[in-house]
Amino acid sequence: MLSYQHAFHAGNHADVIKHVCWIGVINALKKKDKPFTLFDSHAGAYCYDLNDAMSSKNKEYESGITRVNNTDASSSLLSDYLNLCSTFLAQERYPGSPVISAMTKRNNDSLHVMELHPAEFDKLNHNLNSLRVDACHVHKRDGFEGLRALTPPKPNRGAILIDPPYERASEYKDVVNGVTQVLKRWQQAQIVIWYPLLSARAGAKHGASEAMCDALAALDVPCFKAQVCVTPNTEDAGMYGSGVMVLNPPWQLDVQLDSALQEAVSHMGAHASSSLVWLRRDA
Ligand SMILES: C[S@@+](CC[C@H](N)C(=O)[O-])C[C@H]1O[C@@H](n2cnc3c(N)ncnc32)[C@H](O)[C@@H]1O
């Protein structure tokens, strides 16, 4: 079943936390000259037209990028994110994670993006190739299978973004299994996992993100989780926020991300808040 389409959610508060964090990871990798490899296991459709029927249905971007855009960011990480978005927002588009990776990496760094949905894959493949950025590889394959097949890269510097739709309750366990297998072969992998924060209305999925984070924290690598909540966690709230779990985070990402998210939520309404908690400091 592949019914999820990210266009309905493009630019929402979840994209803000995820994309700010991912840029922070790539920026840190760029501090050394040595090339690195990025993996995006659930890539989506490259870029989103904010005026099309899907994005404009619920206008979710109004809870996210619209709130922080045109603010004078004092956090350097939030500023990098807004600068990257600005070219696209000027054309009423929002950049997905493959664009962010392709535009932030250097020419000699590699990027592998994976997408299973046929229509999303076609858009991704066409648009990423037309960007004409070196060393970008588009795969129509299962993201977890792709990570198993393509890691560790050579040289083994790099990072992974795991951003499943979580349509099925089993996807939370798929993330833990996938990450466990990658770490067996590539212990230094820097891994960013996005997850939703769901109220009791979510039924079987309620508490699944929290259980997933606990299982990931037990994997014996340094990790923290950062979260943004935009509305109180009442029973009927639905997705009241989201988080990113970062395994093997680069030095100072915690400080930079914390200040970027605190600044972002200050524009997201009276109920918005952010947090960052280390779950395991040293292996
Ligand atoms: C949340 S969206 C990705 C958004 C994107 N990472 C971004 O930040 O712009 C999740 C995507 O994963 C795709 N997908 C679902 N299951 C997959 C799988 N097993 N392997 C690869 N892609 C999958 C969906 O079609 C969807 O496009």
The ligand as a Tripos MOL2 file, in Angstrom:
@<TRIPOS>MOLECULE
LIG
   27    29     1     0     0
SMALL
NO_CHARGES

@<TRIPOS>ATOM
      1 C1          7.3470   11.5180    4.3830 C.3       1 LIG1
      2 S1          7.5460   11.2250    2.6970 S.3       1 LIG1
      3 C2          9.1780   11.7650    2.3460 C.3       1 LIG1
      4 C3          9.4110   13.2510    2.4450 C.3       1 LIG1
      5 C4         10.8330   13.6660    2.1760 C.3       1 LIG1
      6 N1         11.7890   12.8450    2.9230 N.3       1 LIG1
      7 C5         11.0720   15.1200    2.5290 C.2       1 LIG1
      8 O1         11.5020   15.4090    3.6600 O.co2     1 LIG1
      9 O2         10.8600   15.9830    1.6660 O.co2     1 LIG1
     10 C6          7.7560    9.4800    2.6480 C.3       1 LIG1
     11 C7          7.9660    8.9140    1.2520 C.3       1 LIG1
     12 O3          8.3760    7.5510    1.3830 O.3       1 LIG1
     13 C8          7.8520    6.8130    0.2880 C.3       1 LIG1
     14 N2          7.8880    5.4060    0.6980 N.ar      1 LIG1
     15 C9          6.9760    4.6940    1.4140 C.ar      1 LIG1
     16 N3          7.4490    3.4560    1.6830 N.ar      1 LIG1
     17 C10         8.6910    3.4010    1.1450 C.ar      1 LIG1
     18 C11         9.7000    2.3990    1.1380 C.ar      1 LIG1
     19 N4          9.5310    1.2090    1.7340 N.pl3     1 LIG1
     20 N5         10.8730    2.6860    0.5290 N.ar      1 LIG1
     21 C12        11.0720    3.8850   -0.0830 C.ar      1 LIG1
     22 N6         10.1520    4.8700   -0.1090 N.ar      1 LIG1
     23 C13         8.9730    4.6320    0.5040 C.ar      1 LIG1
     24 C14         6.4790    7.3990    0.0930 C.3       1 LIG1
     25 O4          6.0180    7.1380   -1.2220 O.3       1 LIG1
     26 C15         6.7470    8.8990    0.3650 C.3       1 LIG1
     27 O5          7.0280    9.5730   -0.8370 O.3       1 LIG1
@<TRIPOS>BOND
     1     1     2 1
     2     2     3 1
     3     2    10 1
     4     3     4 1
     5     4     5 1
     6     5     6 1
     7     5     7 1
     8     7     8 2
     9     7     9 1
    10    10    11 1
    11    11    12 1
    12    11    26 1
    13    12    13 1
    14    13    14 1
    15    13    24 1
    16    14    15 ar
    17    14    23 ar
    18    15    16 ar
    19    16    17 ar
    20    17    18 ar
    21    17    23 ar
    22    18    19 1
    23    18    20 ar
    24    20    21 ar
    25    21    22 ar
    26    22    23 ar
    27    24    25 1
    28    24    26 1
    29    26    27 1
@<TRIPOS>SUBSTRUCTURE
     1 LIG1         1 GROUP 0 **** ****
